[in-house]
Amino acid sequence: MSMSRVNRVDAGVERLVVIGGDAAGMSAASQARRMKGPDELEIVAFERGHFSSFSACGIPYWVGGDVTERDRLIARTPEEHRARDIDLRMRTEVVEIDVAGRRVRARDVDSGAESWTSYDKLVIATGARPIRPDLPGMDADGVHGVQTLDDGQALIDTLARARGRRAVVVGAGYIGVEMAEALINRGYEVTVVNRGSEPMSTLDPDMGRLVHEAMEGLGITMVDDSAVTKLLTGEDGRVRAVATEDAEYPADVVVLGIGVHPETTLAKAAGLPLGTHGGLLTDLSMRVRGHEDIWAGGDCVEVLDLVSGQQRHIPLGTHANKHGQVIGTNVGGGYATFPGVVGTAVSKVCDLEIARTGLREKDARRAGLQFEAVTIQSTSRAGYYPGASPMTVKMLAERRTGRLLGVQIVGREGAGKRVDIAAVALTAGMTVEQMTALDLGYAPPFSPVWDPVLVAARKASAKVRAM
């Protein structure tokens, strides 16, 4: 095992080391390179996988056939990064951060060879790890997570050789419902086993019930309030069923969509500060608290919720790319901040669009807020215009002040992206009464005279005033 420390080629050049070659890490590296040339800043990045700068969010659509080629999910290849004077070392895993010595120890995944690399500035972008319960049969052939492109390829290979057409998805969050759609598109009989009372726990249960009903309408078997106890295997070692306390569900393939945890094993071992959700804590410049020359971004950090004022872990590619831009700017000598988030997310299962931003009812209660909730039914277009589809909007507003706290939307075409109206209003700290005066675009092919979000705002405003 080689343990030689890498020395500077030019002592006058600073070295930036980046751990993680996906959205946050390579966005930071690329932005830092824009700010400073190779004569001022050497950049070394480590990635343990086979791919860099790829869209994990696109994997369900690749598996389902909407995206026909894996490489369409890759924004920038290792060769393209290297052409910009970024020393990206693939299949190389950082196994230790020595904060006092300002160096990292990396291991070649294939050969096992190890070496130390010193740094002047460090970016930690280690992402998140999928939750994989320690249950019997969880490591059987035919059981798949979908975190990386390698995971997606392995699942596609399994689907191509599976002897039957029965799939079980464990978990009903974003990945769970998106993978259910992907498997339906591939002609599988799909069962979703969910330990929650309704799918999409990022929604309130009454809105999750709409998702449940729509998924059943697509032919998906929904099993809620059920925890998986084990996975059953056949004599060949392949998965054959998913078991709960009450039943067994036959499966030729199992997909895990249970969620993720921040991947902060290295950071914790190095003594860096973690929050209550297990993510790294940073300041507004994405600098790790208490460490002048260490930054962190992406799915391994916690962020400020601008609505509740509390720290949250929200693993989304949109945030990761923004974190990287902020980090790269600051590493390169500029100034940028990431003020926080309002928790906006959108997804779909077949033609059902699901969106949310801000707080759910239980989030508001946890934050000690008193609120009113309203729910309205409307349509995506003027009711008389062809193609108008139903939409349900739920809105939360703070008592007395009328401050908007959250919005959830479930509907068909044209529903999901309406959540962006609410996201802007939340970021601006608007009240629901102020929202009713928003000058939104209108024409019958695009919305009713009163947009559904504004209809909900009017109802919420009236309810708040009546208190």
Residue pairs with C-beta under 8 A, 6 or more apart in sequence:
1 112
1 113
1 114
2 113
2 114
2 115
3 105
3 114
3 115
3 116
4 115
4 116
5 103
5 115
5 116
5 117
5 118
6 115
6 116
6 117
6 118
7 118
8 15
8 42
8 118
9 42
13 38
13 39
13 40
13 41
13 42
14 40
14 41
14 42
14 120
14 121
15 41
15 42
15 43
15 44
15 117
15 118
15 119
15 120
15 121
16 29
16 32
16 41
16 42
16 43
16 44
16 119
16 120
16 121
16 122
16 123
16 331
17 44
17 45
17 46
17 104
17 117
17 119
17 121
17 122
17 123
18 25
18 26
18 28
18 29
18 43
18 44
18 45
18 46
18 122
18 123
18 125
19 25
19 45
19 46
19 94
19 97
19 104
19 122
19 123
19 124
19 125
19 126
19 266
20 45
20 46
20 47
20 123
20 124
20 125
20 126
20 127
20 298
20 300
21 45
21 46
21 47
21 49
21 51
21 52
21 53
21 78
21 88
21 90
22 47
22 52
22 53
22 54
22 56
22 125
22 127
22 298
22 320
23 53
23 125
23 298
23 317
23 320
23 321
23 324
24 123
24 125
24 127
24 297
24 298
24 299
24 320
24 321
24 323
24 324
24 327
25 45
25 47
25 123
25 125
25 297
25 298
25 324
26 45
26 52
26 53
26 76
26 81
26 86
26 88
26 324
27 320
27 321
27 323
27 324
27 325
27 327
27 328
28 123
28 125
28 295
28 297
28 323
28 324
28 325
28 327
28 328
28 331
29 43
29 45
29 81
29 86
29 88
29 123
29 324
29 328
30 76
30 81
30 84
30 86
30 324
30 328
31 324
31 325
31 327
31 328
31 329
31 331
31 332
32 41
32 43
32 327
32 328
32 329
32 331
32 332
33 41
33 43
33 84
33 85
33 86
33 328
33 332
34 328
34 332
35 41
35 328
35 329
35 331
35 332
35 333
35 334
36 332
36 333
37 85
38 85
41 331
41 332
42 87
43 85
43 86
43 87
44 87
44 89
44 117
44 119
45 81
45 86
45 87
45 88
45 89
46 89
46 92
46 93
46 94
46 104
46 106
47 78
47 88
47 89
47 90
47 91
47 92
48 91
48 92
48 93
48 94
48 109
49 90
49 91
49 148
49 149
49 150
50 90
50 91
50 149
50 150
51 74
51 148
51 149
51 150
52 74
52 76
52 77
52 78
52 81
52 88
52 90
53 74
53 75
53 76
53 77
53 81
54 73
54 74
54 75
54 148
54 149
55 73
55 74
55 75
55 317
56 146
56 147
56 148
56 149
56 317
57 317
58 67
58 72
58 73
59 73
59 146
59 149
59 151
59 152
60 146
60 175
60 178
60 179
60 181
60 182
61 67
61 178
61 182
62 68
62 69
62 70
62 72
62 73
62 152
62 156
63 146
63 152
63 155
63 156
63 159
63 179
63 182
63 183
63 186
64 181
64 182
64 183
64 184
64 185
64 186
65 182
65 185
65 186
66 185
67 73
70 149
70 152
70 153
73 149
74 149
78 88
78 90
81 88
82 88
89 106
91 108
91 109
91 110
92 106
92 107
92 108
92 109
93 106
93 107
93 109
94 104
94 105
94 106
94 107
94 266
95 105
95 106
95 107
95 114
95 266
96 104
96 105
96 266
96 269
96 270
97 104
97 122
97 124
97 266
97 267
97 269
97 270
97 272
98 104
98 105
98 116
98 270
99 270
99 271
99 272
99 291
99 294
101 118
102 118
102 119
102 120
102 122
102 293
103 116
103 117
103 118
103 119
104 116
104 117
104 119
104 122
105 114
105 115
105 116
106 114
106 115
106 116
106 117
107 113
107 114
108 114
119 293
120 293
121 293
121 294
121 295
121 331
122 293
122 294
122 295
123 294
123 295
123 296
123 297
123 327
123 331
124 266
124 267
124 272
124 280
124 288
124 294
124 295
124 296
124 297
124 300
125 296
125 297
125 298
125 300
125 320
125 323
125 324
126 263
126 264
126 265
126 266
126 267
126 298
126 300
127 263
127 298
127 299
127 300
127 315
128 147
128 260
128 261
128 262
128 263
128 299
128 300
128 315
129 147
129 260
129 261
129 263
130 145
130 146
130 147
130 256
130 258
130 259
130 260
131 256
131 258
131 259
131 260
131 261
132 138
132 145
132 256
132 258
133 228
133 258
135 228
135 229
135 230
135 231
136 230
136 231
137 143
137 230
137 231
137 232
137 233
137 239
138 231
140 231
140 233
140 237
140 238
140 239
141 158
141 236
141 237
141 238
141 239
142 158
142 162
142 238
142 239
142 251
142 252
142 253
142 254
143 231
143 239
143 254
143 256
144 151
144 154
144 155
144 158
144 253
144 254
144 255
144 256
145 151
145 255
145 256
146 152
146 155
146 175
146 179
146 255
146 256
146 257
147 260
155 253
155 255
158 253
159 186
159 188
159 253
162 252
162 253
163 252
164 250
164 252
165 187
165 188
165 189
165 252
166 188
166 189
166 191
166 250
166 251
166 252
166 253
167 183
167 188
167 189
167 190
167 191
167 251
167 252
167 253
167 254
167 255
168 190
168 191
168 192
168 193
168 242
168 249
168 251
168 253
168 254
168 255
169 176
169 179
169 180
169 183
169 190
169 191
169 192
169 193
169 254
169 255
169 257
170 176
170 193
170 228
170 242
170 254
170 255
170 256
170 257
170 258
171 192
171 193
171 194
171 256
171 257
171 258
171 259
172 192
172 194
172 196
172 198
172 199
172 200
172 201
172 222
172 224
172 257
173 199
173 200
173 201
173 202
173 257
173 258
173 259
174 200
174 202
174 257
174 345
174 347
175 257
175 259
176 192
176 194
176 199
176 255
176 257
176 258
177 192
177 199
177 200
177 211
177 215
177 257
177 347
177 349
177 354
178 257
178 347
178 348
178 349
179 255
179 257
180 190
180 192
180 215
180 220
180 349
181 348
181 349
181 350
183 190
183 253
183 255
184 190
184 218
184 219
184 220
184 350
188 253
189 219
189 221
190 219
190 220
190 221
191 220
191 221
191 222
191 223
191 242
191 249
191 251
192 199
192 215
192 220
192 221
192 222
192 223
193 223
193 226
193 228
193 242
193 244
193 249
194 222
194 223
194 224
194 225
194 226
195 225
195 226
195 227
195 228
196 208
196 224
196 225
197 205
197 208
197 224
197 225
198 205
198 208
198 209
198 211
198 212
198 224
199 208
199 211
199 212
199 215
199 222
199 224
200 207
200 208
200 211
200 347
200 354
201 208
202 345
202 356
202 360
203 211
203 354
203 356
203 360
203 408
203 410
204 360
204 361
204 362
204 373
204 394
204 408
206 375
206 394
207 356
207 392
207 394
207 408
207 410
210 392
210 410
211 349
211 352
211 354
211 410
212 222
212 224
214 349
214 352
214 410
215 222
215 349
215 352
216 222
218 349
218 350
220 349
221 249
223 244
223 247
223 249
226 244
226 245
226 246
226 247
227 244
227 245
228 242
228 243
228 244
229 243
229 244
229 245
230 243
231 239
231 241
231 242
231 243
231 251
231 254
232 239
232 240
232 241
232 242
232 243
232 248
233 239
233 240
234 240
239 251
239 252
239 253
239 254
240 250
240 251
240 252
241 248
241 249
241 250
241 251
242 248
242 249
242 251
242 254
243 249
260 299
260 315
261 278
262 274
262 277
262 278
262 279
262 280
262 299
262 300
262 301
262 302
262 313
262 315
263 299
263 300
264 272
264 274
264 278
264 279
264 280
264 300
267 274
267 280
267 288
267 296
267 300
268 274
272 280
272 288
272 291
272 294
272 296
273 280
273 281
273 288
273 289
273 290
274 280
274 281
275 281
275 302
275 311
275 313
276 302
276 311
277 302
277 311
277 312
277 313
278 313
279 300
279 301
279 302
279 311
279 313
280 288
280 296
280 300
280 301
280 302
281 288
281 289
281 301
281 302
281 311
282 288
282 289
282 295
282 296
282 297
282 301
283 289
284 337
284 338
284 339
285 295
285 326
285 327
285 330
285 335
285 336
285 337
285 338
286 295
286 296
286 297
286 301
286 323
286 326
286 327
286 330
286 338
287 294
287 295
287 330
288 294
288 295
288 296
295 327
295 330
295 331
297 320
297 323
297 324
297 326
297 327
297 338
298 315
298 319
298 320
298 323
298 324
299 313
299 315
299 320
301 313
301 323
302 311
302 312
302 313
303 311
303 312
303 313
303 314
303 319
303 338
303 340
303 341
304 310
304 311
304 312
304 339
304 340
304 341
305 311
305 312
305 340
305 341
305 342
305 343
306 339
306 340
306 341
306 342
306 426
306 427
307 342
307 343
307 358
307 359
307 405
307 406
307 426
308 359
308 363
308 364
308 366
308 367
308 369
309 367
310 366
310 367
312 341
312 343
314 341
314 343
314 345
316 345
319 341
322 338
323 338
325 336
326 336
326 337
326 338
329 335
329 336
330 336
342 357
342 358
342 423
342 426
342 427
343 356
343 357
343 358
343 359
344 355
344 356
344 357
344 419
344 420
344 423
345 355
345 356
345 357
346 353
346 354
346 355
346 356
346 416
346 417
346 419
347 353
347 354
347 355
347 416
348 354
348 416
351 412
351 413
352 410
352 411
352 412
353 409
353 410
353 411
353 412
353 413
353 414
353 415
353 416
354 409
354 410
354 416
355 408
355 409
355 410
355 415
355 416
355 417
355 418
355 419
356 406
356 407
356 408
356 409
356 419
357 406
357 407
357 419
357 422
357 423
357 426
358 396
358 404
358 405
358 406
358 407
358 422
358 423
358 426
359 367
359 369
359 396
359 405
359 406
360 396
360 406
360 408
361 371
361 373
361 396
363 406
364 371
364 396
364 405
364 406
369 398
369 405
370 398
370 399
370 400
371 396
371 397
371 398
371 399
371 405
372 396
372 397
372 399
372 460
372 463
372 464
372 467
373 394
373 395
373 396
374 394
374 395
374 397
374 456
374 459
374 460
374 463
375 392
375 393
375 394
375 395
375 456
376 392
376 393
376 395
376 452
376 455
376 456
376 459
377 390
377 391
377 392
378 390
378 391
378 393
378 448
378 450
378 452
378 455
379 388
379 389
379 390
379 391
379 448
379 452
380 387
380 388
380 389
380 390
380 391
380 411
380 412
380 413
380 414
380 415
380 447
380 452
381 387
381 388
381 389
381 414
381 444
381 445
381 446
381 447
381 448
382 388
382 444
382 445
382 447
382 448
382 449
383 448
384 444
385 444
385 445
387 413
389 411
389 412
389 413
389 414
389 415
390 411
390 412
391 409
391 410
391 411
391 412
391 414
391 415
391 418
391 452
392 409
392 410
392 411
393 407
393 408
393 409
393 418
393 452
393 453
393 455
393 456
394 407
394 408
394 409
394 456
395 404
395 406
395 407
395 422
395 432
395 453
395 456
395 457
395 459
395 460
396 404
396 405
396 406
396 407
396 460
397 403
397 404
397 405
397 431
397 432
397 460
397 461
397 463
397 464
398 404
398 405
398 464
399 464
399 467
400 464
400 467
401 431
402 431
402 432
402 433
402 460
402 461
402 464
402 465
403 429
403 430
403 431
403 432
404 422
404 425
404 426
404 430
404 431
404 432
404 435
404 457
404 460
405 426
406 422
406 426
407 419
407 422
407 426
407 453
407 456
409 415
409 416
409 418
409 419
409 452
409 453
414 446
414 447
415 452
418 451
418 452
418 453
421 438
421 440
421 451
421 453
422 453
425 434
425 435
425 438
431 461
432 457
432 458
432 460
432 461
432 464
433 457
433 461
433 464
433 465
435 453
435 454
435 457
435 461
436 454
436 457
436 458
436 461
438 454
440 447
440 451
440 454
441 447
442 449
442 451
448 455
450 458
